[in-house]
Amino acid sequence: MSESVSEAEIAESAGRAEPPAESHAPPEPAYDPAAPAPLNLPRTPTGDAEVDARLARLADADHLATDGHVEVYEDVHRGLRDALTALDGRPGPPVPSPSYEQSRS
């Protein structure tokens, strides 16, 4: 028994397009404008270790979604406010007495 292929079947199979070859290239990552992106802003050291540490904490917001920034900003603000408040508690130079000012006139 021989198998025969008709001319119609040959013509039909010749007209079929070959499936496209699969690409092995990795898919390109989709651009997401809402994704966290570091701002890479320079932070100049102030010379005060406590203030510098608080300002360095701002870099944490670079890796968070926008809704996570508030927590970081409030924490930094609270720390800077506390540092400024602590300055008020430190003894400063003596204040001249009111009698000193009157005697100079």
HUGIFEN-V476510 format. One record per run of one state. SS is the DSSP state (hx for helix, st for strand, lp for the rest). FROM is the first residue (numbers start at 1). LEN is the number of residues. If there is no record, write none. Layout:
# HUGIFEN-V476510
ss: (SS,SS)
from: (FROM,FROM)
len: (LEN,LEN)
This chain:
# HUGIFEN-V476510
ss: (lp,hx,lp,hx,lp,hx,lp,hx,lp)
from: (1,7,15,49,64,66,90,98,104)
len: (6,8,34,15,2,24,8,6,2)
